[in-house]
Amino acid sequence: MAVGLDNLRDFLIDARLVSARDFDNVSEEAGGDSPRIEDLLISKGLITEDDMRRAKSYILGIPFVDLHKERIAKDVLALIPEPIARKHNIVAYKKGPDTLEVAMLDPLDLDSISFIKKGTNLRILPRLTDTESIKSVLVQYQKSLKVEFGDIIQKESLAIKNQNVGGAEGTSAEDLKKLAEDLPVVKIVDSLLEHAIMQKASDIHIEPFEQELVIRYRIDGVLHDAMILPKEAASGIVARIKVLANLRLDEKRLPQDGRFKTSTHGADVSYRVSTLPIQFGEKVVMRLLPDSVHGLTLESVGFHGEALEAIERAIRRTTGMILVTGPTGSGKTTTLYALLDILNTPDVNISTIEDPVEYQIKRINQTQVRPDIGLTFGSGLRTLVRQDPDIIMVGEIRDQETAGLAINAALTGHLVLSTLHTNSAAGTIPRLLDLGAEPFLVVSTVEVIAAQRLVRRLADPKEPYHLTPAEIKTLGEKADLAKVMACLKKEKILQEAKDWPELTFYRPKAVGESDGYSGRLAIIEVLTMSRALREMVIRGATADDFTMEARQEGMLTMLEDGLFKAAQGLTSIEEVLRVVNE
């Protein structure tokens, strides 16, 4: 909300919210820039965010509403979807015949008002509120979700318990099939899947224990308890999932893998299913995969600056290898699909060999590995090369055969994209050599290596703070802070010259049941194979030697890239350190 500087100064001083001396000192530091003055007043602790909003509300003549103890009707609350409400800090609280009163932290956010007007076809009346009111209403969203799904699931679980269906070791496949088609079981599984999608979960864990069945969701990389059900529900739920995934119902002693698809709220979602026998039954883990990744960009993944330019130069080549590395769950496949989406034009033939095919992309020939019938990465890659491809994506280089074939494909006129499991970009080269690749072939083919991890994004509202000298010293021992600052200035993230003590960082602020994070982004280090690095490969240098040379050539490490993104307010320093140190 923009207000005149003189009006803001007069009101804050008259209301005794800020002293004239403090205001003038901050104004001088900010160069008279009104939004900057507001930020500094808040970050220095001279005024709270909510007091600043109330002051601006009074100056602008916008009504202020307090929703701390308001219970909002479910149908009114639902007029603004929970993800929109959380992202833009806007909630609906009163509906008239043709009007909708909405409470906001920024009543001059015209884009959000216009979006909601189109969605509701009502005249929007914006009102100002405070952070605590928004928190209170967001909690009501969570309660309504739990009431909606929790009541259904608990009710149907009780019905199963009353039926006393055991699902013991000797239960026949026919009995299990009947159990899987039982209405209470179908309702429970459908509700669990829908709830998981609405919570933006990436995985569903179904874990049987001696006295209970625990359901957990992985949201933004962290597991959360979602539901605890009677142990009697386990056999029916597992049987239902097996039916959906076309798995053997009577096989409980061996692990099984399958897949199925649902369409919820207009979105197609695939589920990758894995079952594993454990002490008290079968544990099931389902990975949720959206069927489409169209529109992914390298910027949205987390690439920027020189790292982005290096990747873009590499994908413009017609030969060579681009490798993406990191542990399981670090977003490697998503990065590869973002590259494929850019490369996917009518004048090229793209083929992939994957295990599994996680996303489906139009006009790309995707092959699923089937080791049980002899279709391995190696045999599939041999065939792909005879299919006249321009670009080949290998899901993972995991053995000597696949490494050799991928390198040969890159040597014979193909652009090859693949992943490896290594902890850093520099560690990729020793890993390839361990797999039997010849050093002279590695230097002839590998163009760019990107290593990455996923960190959680900060959600609004977030708590601003400044680093202490001790914290800056500690970070300086782990990262090149001067290089990070130079990147921030080069990419015009900072509008004015600053140093580390002046930078504003943010911590998560819990809102209702939220931990202050929403969504994830990658922190990335990109190693470009320069002449010096190629010579080091031939000499048999270590991963530490590669890292030292790459940093001298300008590479930002993952930690430094994380600090770069923390300085933008995208994530927190604590989250970056947690992920990099794991």
N, C-alpha and C positions, 0 to 999 in steps of 0.2 A: 504494500500500500504506500503510494508516494504522497507525501504531504509537504507543504512549503516549510523550508528550514526555519524561517523566522517564527511561523505559527507553532512549530514543534518546540522550539526553544522557549518561547513565552509560556506555553501551556505547561511544559515539564517543570519550569522554574516556579510558576505560580502555584502549581499543585504540590510543590515541594517534593517532587519525585527525583529531581536531579538538581544539584547546586549550579549556579551560574558559572562558577569557576571550573567545575568538572566538565560542564557542557562545552565551554569555550576551549578548554585544553584538548578535548576529544575532537572538536571541530577543526582545530589547527592541525592535529595529527592526521585527520582524514582529508585535509585539503578542501574542506567545505562541501564534500560530497555527501548528500543527505542519507542515502542508503548505507554508506560506509560508516557514517556517524552512528546510525542506529545499531549496526552490528558491533561497533566498538563499545558503545554504552552497555550493551548486553554482555559481551564477552569479558569486559572488565568488571562485571558485577555491580555496575552503578545503577542498573534498573533491570527488572525481570522482563522476560519476553511478554508475559501476559499484561503487565502494567503498561508496556509500550503499546501493545495492541489496544488496550482500553483507551489510552490517551489518543491514539490516532482515530479510533472509532468516534470519540467525542468531537475531534477536530473536523472529521469528514461528515459527521451527521448520520452515521450508520448505526442502527440499533444494535445493542449488545444483548446476548442471551446467555443465561447460565443453565446448562443442561446436566449438572452434576447429579441431581436426584430425579431427573425426568425419566419416566418409563415410556419409551416411544413404541407406538403400535407397530406390530411386525410388518403389516402391509405397507406402512409409510417408510419404515426403515429399508425395506427391500427395493424401494424405487431407485436407490443408488446402490449398485453392487458393492460388496465389501472391499474388493481390490481397489476400486475407484475411490471409495471413501478413505481408505487407508493411505493411498498414494497421494491424493490431493487434499487431504484433511478437510473434507466436506461431507456433511451428513444431512439427511432430510429429517425434519422433526414435526412438521405440521402441514397438513394438506387441506386446501380449500376446494371448492367446486372446479375452479380453473387455475388455481395457484398452488405453488409448493414453496414453503419457507425452508431455506437451507441454512445451516450454521457452518461458518468457515473460519479458518485462521487468516485468510486473505480474501475479503469480499470483492476485491478488484481483480481477482483471477477470472477474467472474462472467458478464457478458453474452456475452463471447467464448467462455468455457468451455461455457456452455449451448448456444450456436449450434453449436459443433463437435460436442458430444454428440449433438444432433439429427441432424446430417449424417452422423455415422459410426456411430451406435447403439452406441457403446463407452463404458465408464466412463473419464472423463478424470482423469489424475493430473497436476496442475500442478507444474512445477518452475521455479525461478528461474534465469535465465541473465544474461549480460552483453551489452552492445551488440555487441562484436566477434563473439560467437558467433552472434547473429542475422544479422549481416552475412555471415558465412561460409556460413550455411545458405541465405540468399537468393541468394548467388552460385551455389549448387548448382541452384536453380530455373532460373536463367538458362542454366547449362550444359546442363541437361536439355532445355530448349527448343531450344537451338542444335543439340544432338546429334540430337534427334528430327527437326527440320525440315531442318537443314543436311545431315545424312547423306542424307536422301531426295533433296534438291534436287541435291547434288553428284553423287550416283550417277546420277540420271536425266540430268543435264547431260552426263555422260561418255558415256552411251548415245547421246545426240543427236550428240555430237562424233564418235563412232565411225561413226555413220551418214553423217557428212559431208554433211548437208543444208544447202544454201547459202541458199535463199530470195533469189536474186538478183532484179534488177529485172524480168527477163523471166519469172519463175516464174508459171505460170498460176494462176487462182483455184481450179481443181480440185486442183492439187498442194498449194496452201496449205491447202485445206480438209482434205485427207488428213493433212497435217502437224499441223494443229490438233487432229485426233482421235487422233493418235499417243499411246500410253499414257504414255511418259516426259513428254511435254509436258503432258498433262492432270494428271499427278501433281505436276509442278513448280508449275503455276498454282494448283492446289487447295491445295498446301502453303503457297505464298506468301500466299494470301488468309487461310487459317486462322491462320498465324503473325501476320499483321498484326492480326487481330482480337484475338488473345490479348495482343499487345503494346499494345493500345489505340491503334493508329495512326489518324490522321485522313486520311492520304493515302499512296498507294504510288507511287513514282517508278521507272520502268523506263527506263534511259538507256543506249543503245548507244554505245560508243566504238570506237576503232580495234582495240584488242586484247582488249576485255572488255565484258561487260554488267553494269552496276552497278544494284543494287536498293537503294533507300533508302526509309525510312519517316519520315513526319513524326509525331512523338510530342510532345504538349503544345506544339505550335507550332515545334518545332526538328527539323530533318532529321538522321537518323542512318543511317549505312551499315548495311544489313541483310545483304547477300550480294553477292559478286562471282562471276559465272558466265562460262563460255567464250563468246566472241562468237557461236559457232555456235548457241547456244540462243536468240538474239534473235528470229529470224524465226518460229520455232515458238511462242514465248511470245506475241509480238504477234499472230500469227494466231489463237491460242486465245482471247485476250481479245476480238479483233474478232468472232469467232464468238459468244461469250457476249453481246456488246453489240449484235449484229445490225448490224455495220458491213460495208462493202464490203472484201473481202479483197484485191482486185487494185488498189485505190486507195492508192498510197503517196506520191503527189506532193502531195496536198491534206490539210489537217487534217480530222478527223472527230470527231463527238461522239455518244455513245451511253450506254446505261444497262442494267444487269442486276441481278439480285437473287440472293442465296444465303441459306440457312438453316444456321447453324453453332451448335452447342451450344444449340439451342433459341431462338436470337435471329435474327430476319430482318434482313439488312443489304443496303442498296442501294449499288451502286457507280456513280458518275458517271464516265464514261470520256472522256478527251480524248487524241487522237493528234496528233502534230506531226512533219512531216518535218524531220530534221536531217542533218548531214553524213554520219553513218555508219549511217543507217537511220531508224527511226521511234521517237520518244520517246513513252511512254505515261504519263499520270498518272491515277490512279484516286482519287476522293474517296469515303471510306467514310461512309455515312449510315445510322444506325439508323432503322428504319421507323417507330418510335413515339417521341413525345416526351411521352406522357401522364405527368402527375405533376410536370412542371416547375413550379417556383414562382419568383416574382420574387426571393424571398430566396435561393434556390439559385443564381440567375443572378449575384447580387451587389448587389441593391438593399437599402437599409436606411434607417432614419431618415426625414428630411424628403423625401429623393428618392423613397423608396418611397411615402410618403403622397401626393406630387404625382402620381405615375403612377396610383395607385389612384383618386384624385379624377378624373383625366382619363378613365379607362376607364369610369367610372360615367356619363359624359355620353352623350348620344345623337347629338351632332353634333360636328364639329371634326376636327382632325388631330393625331395623335401620331406624331412622327418619331424614328427611331433612326438615328444616324449613326456613321461610323467607316470606316477603310480595309477593304479586302478581308481576310477572315479574322478580323474583330474580334468575331464572335459576334452581329452584328445580327439575322440571321434567327432564331437561337435565342431572342433576347429577344422578337421578334415572335410566335413560336410560343408562348412562355410566356404572353404577353398573350392570344392567341387561345384557349389552353386554359382560361384563367379566364373569358373571355367566352362560351365555347361552351356555351350552355344551350338547352333545347328551345324557348324562346319567341323566339329571334332567328334570322335568316337571315344566315349569314356566307358571303361569296364571296371568293375570292382570285384574283389574276392574277400568276403567278410565272415566273421563268426562272433555274433550273429549279424544279420542285416538289421540295423537298428532303426533307420529311417528310410522311407521310400522316396526316391527322387525321379521325376519324370525324365524320360529320354536318356537315362543312365542304365546300363546293363549290370545288374547287381546279382552276384552269385553267393549263395549260402554254403559255407563249408559243411561237409557231411563226412567226418572221419569214419563213421560206422560202415559206410559203403565205399570208402577209398577216396572220397573227394576231399583232399587236404589242401592247405595253402599251396604246397609245392605242386601237386598235380593240377590244381585249378589254375595256378599261375602259368604253368607250361602251356595249357590250352589257351588261356587269355592272349598270350603273345601271338598265337596263330590266328586270332580273331580280328586282326588289323586294327588294334586300338591306337589312339594317339596318347591317351592318358590312362594310367592304371593306378587304382587305389588298392593297396594290400592292407587289410584290417590290422594285422600285427606281424612284425618280423620276430618270430619266436624260436627259430632253429636255423641250423647251418644251411639246409637246403633252400629255405625261403629267402634267407639273406643273399645267397649266391644267385638265385634266379632273379630277385628284385634288382640287384646290381647289374646283372647282365641285360635285363630289360632296359635299364637306364642307359646302358652303353650302346644299345642297338636302336636308338631313335625314339625312345618313349620318355614321357614325363611320369615319374613314379612318386606317389604319395604313400606314406606308411607311418606306423607308430612303433615305438619300442618302450619297454618298461625300464627307464633309468631315472635317476634322481636329479640330473642336471643336463643341460645341453652339452657341456664338455664331456660328460660321462658316456655319451652316445658313441663316440668314436672308439674308445677302448672296448665297449660292448660289442660293436660290429666286428672288431678284430678278434674278440673272444669267440665269436660265432664262426670264425674261420675265414672272414673276408680278407683278401689281400690288401695291404696298405695302398699299393699303387692303384687298385681299383676303387678304393674308398675316395681317394683324392680326385679321381677322375669323374666321379658321379655325384657325390654329396654336395649340394649347393647351400642349403640352409637347414639348421636344426633349431626347433623351437621347443623349449621345456616349459611346462606350466603347472600351476595348481589353481584350485578354485577357492576364492574367499567370499564370505557373505557380504552382500551390499547393505549399507546402513539404510534404515527406513526413517522417514520423518515422523515425529519430531526427533531431533538428535541434539546431544549436549555439546556445546563448543568448549574448547579449552586450549591452553597454550602449553608447550613443552617446557619443562624446567631445565636449567643448565645441566643437571645431572642426567636427565633423560636424553638430552641431546648428545652428551658425551658417550653414553652407553650405546646409542644408535650409531654414532660415528665410529665406534670400534667394530661394528658389524657391516657397515655400508659406507659408500663414498657419498657423503651428504652434499659435497660441492657439485658432484656430477648430477645428482637428483635436482638440485636447485637450478643448475644450468639448463636442464631439460624443461623444467617448469617455466623458465623464462623464455626459452627458445620456442616452445609450443604455445606461448602467450596464455598460459594458465594463470600466471600472475600479471595483473594489470600495472603493477608498480614494483619498483625495486624493494625487496624484503630480505630478511635473513631468518634463520630457523626460529629464533625466539618470538618473532612477530607473526609467524604462520598460525592460522587457526585450524586446529584438528577437531575431530568429533568423536564422541563416544556414543554407544547405543543408549536409547532411552526406552525402557519397557513401557508398552502400551497394552493394558489389559493382559491377555495371555501371550502377547507377542514379546519376543526378547529384544526387539529393537532392530532386527535384521529382516530383510525381505529380498529374496532372489540372490543370485551369485554372479560373479564375474571372474575372469581369469587374471592372474598375475603371471607375467611371461618374461622369459629371457630368450633372446634370439641370437644365435651364433651364426655368422656368415663365414663361409670357408674362404678366407683370404689366402694370398700366396704364402704368407708367413705360417699360417696354420697348416696348410698342405705340406709344407716342408717339415713341420714338426711331426706330422703323422708318419712320414717316411723315416724320420729319425727315431720314432718310437717313444715320443713324449708321453707324460702321464696326464690324467684328467686335470690335475691341479695346474700343470703347465699350460694346458689349453685354456683353462679359465683365466689365468693371469694374462695371457696374450690377448684373449678376446676382450677383457676389461680395458686393457691398454688401448685397444682399437675402438673403444666406445660402447661396448655392450653393457646394458643395465642388467644386473642380476635380478632374480625374482624378488628378493627382499627390497632392492632399490626400486623396482617397478611397483611393488606394494606400497612403499612410502610415497611414491609419485601419486598413486591413486588415493592414498589416505589424505594427502595434501589437497586433493580435489574434493574431499568430503564424500567419496564413493564408498569407502570402507574405513575401518578403524585400525590403528597401529597394532592394537592387541590382537585383532583377528589376523592380520598379516603375520605377526610373530608366531601365533598359534599354528598356522598352516605351514609356514616355512620350516618351523622346528619339528614338525611331526615326522 
